[in-house]
Each structure stands twice: as structure tokens, then as C-alpha cells.
Amino acid sequence: MLFIQELHEGMKIAGVYLVKSRTAATTKNGKAYENVVLMDKTGTIDAKIWEPDSPGIDDFDALDYVDIVGDISKYNGNLQLSLKRVRKAREGEYEPADYLPTSDMNPEEMYKALMNFVEKVNNPYLQALLSRYFIEDEAFISRFKSASAAKTIHHAFVGGLLQHTLYVTNMCYFFTKYYPILNKDLLLTAAICHDIGKVDEISAFPLNDYTDEGQLLGHIMIGAEMIHDAAKEIPGFPSELEADLKHCILAHHGEYEYGSPKKPALAEALALNLADNADARLESMTELFKANAQKPREEWFGFNRIFESNIRKTGNIDEFK
């Protein structure tokens, strides 16, 4: 089986893939067809069943593993798979680990590194708040370790939320070494907690889609509520400190058009926004490089809507390794 990342226009493929979604649709001429999204650990691909009643199309549902035969073409600049035959795969015909994208880093090692930053927080109220979620709440910890940080765009893999949180926290800690205006305890706590709402915003893999709560509220609002819920259970938690921490959560996307209810009004909120955006952008670039790994380093990848630019690797990138 070829991984989705290895597919290209003009190929005829056969193999087992995981069905992320399956929906019925109708062409402009009234002909029925089906939209199917297939996935493996390297990504997803849009597929079409143009003849749903064909004898080669067996019954299957979303989240089934299916053995398929099809042709790869391009539509609107993206790869598209036309499915000719589909049947449910049998146990032993696939390895589940091949179908869930995961972080390249060990989750237990990442969590241990994140706990090292928790230990650097000296304020007793912030320490107590962090302990409630990241030390005492085993159900939250389990979900946090396995959650993705997004449906698409960046860190959309098992362990993505943990990896993103660790990298953002590391950058924020770096900032505190060089900018004395920053409150270290507040910034580290905000960094560690900035995306905790994503455990409720996005469902677990393999679905990895927005929940009802995620659609209605979003992770920023959910996270701010989680901060409030924890603070009110900690005796004497200062109201001003709670407001400062919630502001960092509410402002960490930086701009209204990017989903922030508030713009940064505290130095810590600004630092968090910069770190969050830096890691999201660099991870997006990393994933773009991985998706184009087969291309020569001097070849351009084409226009990318995230960066609003045509992208290629640095010409002498291998010399920096």
C-alpha cells in the first residue's frame, strides 16, 4: 500500500485506507454520487464514488477500514481519487498504527518536559490551578496527551496538542529570560493552559472533527471557562490574577479576525500570541516540507494559501543538519 503522501496524479492505486467520512451528494444534472474522505497517518484525500450502485462498491461506513481500487486525478489543484472498487477490509489486512497521524516525539517524554515548566511556576495559586488539570485530573491528562491541536492546518495529529503546548511554553520561557517586564509565573501558566479548551473543542482520532461545543463556543471560550472553574475551587484565588490569566487565553490569537475575543492588553498576552503564532506557522511549514519530501529541494511547491506565497526549501538546507 502507498501512503497518501506518496500519491500523485495519474496513478492507479490499490490498498487499505481508513474512511474518515462518507456523504451522499448529487451532481448539477441530478445524478447521485458519494463524497468519501480517506486517511492514513500521512494525511487525507478526497475520493468520489461516481457509480454508487456499482457491484464493485460494497457497503461500508465512516471509520471503517476499506480495501479500495481507484484512479488519481487532479481537480482544482488538489488530488482526487475516483473509487472503482471498495470493500471492508478484514482483520489482519491492515495495521491500525498506519492510519493515525502521530507526533514524531514520544508523548511521555514531552509530558515530562512540560511538567518541568509546571515546576518553575512559584505562585501558589497558579501552581494549584496547574496541578488541578495537569497532575490530579487523570482523565484530562489522558485526553490532553492524545489530542490534536487542530482539525487541519497545523499539529493535526495524535499528540499534536501536547507538542504545540510544549513548544509554545518553551518559547515563552525563553522570552522571560530576556524581557524582565514579563511575569514569568503568569506567562508560563498561560502558555501551558492556552489551548486546554481543545480537549473539548475537537473530537478524538480518527474522527478529529469539531464537537457541538467546539462549534458553538470554540476552544478559546472553553479554555477561559476551564480557568474560571478551577480558580473558583481554589480558596483565596485573587480575582485580578484570574482576570489576567483569562485575558491571556482570550487574546492569544492576537486579532479579532483570527478568533480572539480580545486583543493583547498585557505584555504576557502579547508574548503568548507571538509564541503561539510562531509555532503554528513553523509547524505548518514543516508539514508542507514533509508533504513535498519527494520533490527536489530546488523545486517550488506552488502557491500556499496559508503563507500566501510560493514556497520552496532553502537551497543548501542539508548543510545545516
VENSUL-V900928 format. One line per field, one symbol per residue. psi: psi as a letter, one per 30 degrees, with the letter a starting at -180 (. if undefined). Layout:
psi->???
This chain:
psi->kkleffllkfkklkaklkjelkkklklfggkklkkkkllaffalkklkjfifgkffjlkllkglkkklklkkakkhfkkkkjkekklkklkffljefffjklkflkeeeeeeeefeeeffjfkeeeeeeeeeefeejeeeeeeeefllfleadkhilkgeeeeeeeeeeeeeeeefffjffkjeeeeeeeeeffgfffffeklllfehlkleeeeeelfeeeeeeeeeeeeffjkgkkeeeeeeeeeeefgffelefggkfllkfleeeeeeeeeeeeeeeeeeeeeeeefgffkkffkkflkkfefhlkkllkehefff.
